[in-house]
Amino acid sequence: MTFEKSPLNRRTLLKVGAVTPFAAAGVGALGMGLALADDSPAPSGGDTAVVDRDLARTNTVETQGASENNPELNGAAAKHVAGYVTMAAATWPADIDAPDVVEFQGQDINTGDWGDWLSAELMTDIEENASEAVWVGPSSAVNVRAFRDGIDISEQLTAHLITTSESRSDVRLASSGSGSGITRILPATVTPGTGAPTFITREEWSAGTVNTSRLSYAKELKAICIHHTGGSNTYTAAQSPQVVRGMFTYHTKTLGWADLGYNVVVDKYGQIFEGRAGGLHRNVAGAHARGFNTGSCGISVMGDYMDIPVPTAALNAIATVAAWKLASTFTQDVYGTETWTVTTSNVKRSGTFSMPHLFAHRDVNYTDCPGDTYYGQLPKLRSLVQQKLNGFKERYPEHLVAYVNGGGRGAFGTVTHVRRAEGAYDVTRLTGGLILTAGGRTSAHKSAFGADWTSAWGRPLESTTGTTQRFENGTATRANGRVTFTPQKNTTSPSAEGVTGAIGAFYVSNGGATEFGAPQDAEFRIDGGYQQKFARSTISWHPATGAYDTRNAIGNKWDSLGATGSRLGFPTSRERVLSDGGFAQSFRNGQIVWSRATGAVTVSEAILHYWNKLGAEKSWLKYPARDPFAGLRNGGSSQFFQGGIVLHDAKNGKTFAVKGAIRGVYVRENFERGSLGYPASEEVAVKGGVYQAFENGQRVYWSRATGARIIKNGFLTYWLHRGGEKSTLGFPTTNEFKDSRGRTVQDFQGGRLTWDPKRRSVAFTRRS
């Protein structure tokens, strides 16, 4: 925080020595242990007290101690309040201009020494006439000062002296450490789902009760918003819960908010604290970034990071919780963007615009938060988040795969409740659907009852967004704003006489009960067609496709994606045998392919067309090894095959694959988001090797003697002009690098190329 320097308005000063009488008296002061500024006894057992002081009625003192953020204030006068305190904040009347800076200084309760001056974050960006609460540590007194345009305005403020106390669980929480499991000791407001990091829950840090009816929720999570709390960085791991309790009390009791403003708080040791109630599993709107609270998750790190970096443990914890929150709502790319429409005044960004999935408080509001040094760490933080997102997709792919292959946002809407256990199911709730896992089976379903569903209903038997939907254990109906569920369980299987119509004709003509098994229920309507379950298969009919059966591993895969309601849609063929003992089945929008080595995998759209053009499983790509992933740059997609990786760039409609050693280089360069971009050609054979071109004008050349190397820019142009691999230069033996003189160079079999930036030319030095 900076402001214009001008002469300070000095008043009659009360000299304050190094040790006040209260500090010297220590714990025994006033005969009743520690006392607060209003002479009441200090809280204990995890309780928190707040004493308000009108600074116009307090003494003015000379001060010592340095101000890290505002050194021009060193030695400036301050208001002095005696009494035991651990945190402090300030407010001012709504009819005056806000200060430019508010600072606090605590006097150590044990030594009597005055600490450094601590700048408080101002909440003017969210239209609060208040500062954030800062940790000053256990202190026998506090000094307060505030300035606007260089003029001391401390007398216009009210100081809020917050005194926290240690609970019995604080030390135990700190000693249990941080990690990446499920919550440690007590349950969260709602237990978070699969893959959640270790949280210190609201019950563990002793949050007070809140009126959750005052909280609001977003239909989707668009981004993570990064903050720091400000204040001292000298707290211990055991004191961190006190800091959170102090902020909670100040936000709710003093400012009158519904709950703690942040969704998640992380301390410098990497401990993760559950913030606003419901923030772990729902998109609860916080109070942390004006105009951007609805749709974001505010993660704040304790302390001031203007001049020092966030410690590695904390940065890793922030990345872990950010990645889990994004992944749980099926965001796969931290570098991607979402569209925001902001009509709020007094913000940096308003109107309709795009923001990345992780941004800082200062990107959207007029504030220094999260500090200059922490802001400089955001590229590293985003990289960490992406690494963890990739790992999450590998470890917990079921709901993400079902969502993507079932049609993604277009089919199911956005996540309102992240995956968590409910009864016998793991469930992700969406604005237009449900994703359910039970008994090793995952299925995605369109549904208008995502918010109302309970595990007692069972899985949907039809995929629809209508006002009536059949479930395994009954039928749900919405009428006049109310949802009713009518239990209805089939206790006996219908006979073959109940197999009629087009499904019956297919059933009879293809072997009947011998082929498909006995019918398990009656025919029912689904997604514009009909379906019927049999003991060994399911037969589905649609007027555009006719009737076909699904069964075995391919049928199970189709069911897990949402069956007829998935992106694949209705089947258009029966299973057919492929080479090497594999099977495939076609659907309206793709195929499911099975092999013993890969299991059942989907292939669709442009990647399916490319694979078939090469010769499908008989080509060098062989079988698909993983389901496709969407969300690449330009709306692209990729898929791993046994023989390589296929990438489709939706912007230009081109599809190419990378394989072998060139594939290895491409992966190391971070796929299409790296320096190479999307592949722009197939591998091209040249004498002694191969090369492949990429969209950013670069090529990767490979030979058995040199391996795979990238050539780009002026070096590529010069090399090709001289004859490329056929020239005296031969193949590249390194990528470009800086030599000992700081020049950009690249080595080849026959010599070295050096870039001359002044002449903008390339020089060749023959190998001696």
Secondary structure, DSSP 8 states (H G I E B T S, - for coil): -------------B---SS-HHHHHGGGGGGSS-B-TTS-B---TT--EEEEEEGGGSEEE---S-BSS-GGGTT--EEEEEEEEEEEEEE--TTS---SEEEEEEEETTT--B--BEEB-B-GGGT-SBB--EEEEEEEEEEEEEEETTEE-GGG-EEEEEE----HHHHHHHHH---SSS-SSS--SS---TT----B-TTTTT-----GGG--B-SS--EEEEEE-BS-S---TTTHHHHHHHHHHIIIIIS--SS-S-SEEE-TT--EEE-STTTTTB-B--SSSTT-STTEEEEEESB--SSS---HHHHHHHHHHHHHHHHHTT---TT-EEEEEE--SSSS--EEEEEESEEEHHHHSSS-TT-HHHHHTHHHHHHHHHHHHHHHHHHS-HHHHHHHHTTHHHHH--EEEEEEEETTEEEEEETTEEEEEETTEEEEEE-S-TTT--GGG-SBSS---SSEEEETTEEEEEETTEEEEEE----S---GGG--HHHHHHHHHTTHHHHH-SB-S--EEETTEEEEEBSS-EEEEETTTEEEEE-HHHHHHHHHHTGGGSSS-SB-S--EE-GGG-EEEEETTEEEEEETTTEEEEE-HHHHHHHHHHTGGGSTT-SB-S--EE--GGG-EEEEETTEEEEEETTTTEEEEE-HHHHHHHHHTTGGGSSS-SB-S--EEETTEEEEEBTTS-EEEEETTTEEEEE-HHHHHHHHHTTGGGSTT-SBSS--EE-TTS-EEEEETTEEEEEETTTTEEEEEE--
